[in-house]
Amino acid sequence: MTTVNTAARSLVSVATTASTPELSSRRWSASDHISFASGLLTTAVENALVPASGPSPSSSTALVRYSGSVDSRLMNYDGVDVPSVNSLGRALCHALALMNEIPVTSRKYQYAMGMAEKIMEDNAQSCNVELLDVNRLALASSFARTTARLQDSLKRSKTADEPVGGLPLRLVSALPLGGYVATYVRGVSTCISTVRSLADMTGNLLSGSSRRESALVRAGGFQENEVELAVEKLAEELLWLTEKLRRYGAVDEGIKRWSYASGLASLSLTAAPRVQGLLVKISALLIGEMARDNTQVPGQVKFRLLANWLPLFSHARLGLAFPVLTGYERVEVERAIDKAISTLPALDQEILLTNWLQDFSVSATEWPDLTPAYDRWCNSTRQFVM
């Protein structure tokens, strides 16, 4: 506004001088030329700063930069200043993104979750196709972003848990008789770490400080790793997103994205039992939905999902301390796996069942038992040959 006022005063001053009858006959002085040029210059600056069509939506300071992948269809800004469906999509994406950022111990975490649930539920109650698409697109984008962040967090957790010595110790193990030296060093390091942890815990108990409770784990008395807590939080959010995808009719998108998460599936084999249990729940839920008759999933997606996540079922540490699935749920998951495998080509069945038999024979659990599917494949192959 200062620029506009300066230009207006300069031009009005020159125009008044030129239009006055008694002064119109005299020639402009140097000050008049300078004033007129200054007015033109400030007008040009004003036009450059404020376009004729008004400020573009992309220049607004209210816009939020989203971390991770957000569906481009939700990020299209309309050229008019009226409410639109994309506005609700951006608001929902923003609330879901905040859930990834806010610590689970904060009371604002439940607020952000409740806000996202309210937006989705109101969209669903409207029975409007465009509003239902907003839920599906936002949930699919958040599912992909949370999956990627969980994989990165598991990588960091695995690096943090690497034993003392790292690469040098592995090089020593490769030498002749180096395995004995490496084993001895690891044993000594483990003993030292255990004694140090016990000493720290004893000091905290004797000090009686206010930080004592935060230094104890809820299930063992040791201090929890912040990375492990972040991994468990992301896994909980991923399970919550999976249930919302099923509720709002977008489970097909979750199945497709879960089938591509091969890196996360590999890292899950060495994850903490709680995280493994959450990932087992997600996989079981998606496999159950994949086996339904009304779910349209390509065969290659089914094969990728089963090939990536069946090993976790056999190797997950699902003891009594971490109950994940009931006996009835396990039977239902076995039936869903059997049904999904039966719809695949014979070669894909062979690969999946061969890998399952390898994992099942060396695992400590009896689940999943795919013996009926294996026998059916053998019989069908035998009949084809005969």
Buried (B, 14 or more C-beta within 10 A) or exposed (E): EEBBEBBBBBBEBBEEBEEEEEEEEEEBEEEBEEBBEBBBEBBEBBEEEEEEEEEEEEEEEEEEEBEBEBBEEBBEBEEEEEEBBBBBBBBBBBBBBBBBEBEBEEEEBEEBBEBBEEBBEEBBEEEEEEBBBBBBBBBBBBBBBBBBBBBBBBBBBBEEEEEEBEEEBEEBBEEEEBEEEBEEBBEEBEEEEEEEEEEEBEEBEEEEEEEBEEBBEEEEEBBBBEBBBBBBBBBBBBBBBBBBBBBBBBBBBBBBBBBBBBBBBBBBEEBBBBBBBBBBBBBBBBBBBBBEEEBEBEEEBBBBBBBBBBBBBBBBBBEEEBEBBEEEBBBBBBBBBBBBBBEBEEEBBBBBBEBBEEBBEEBEBEBBBBBEBBEBBEEEEEEEEE
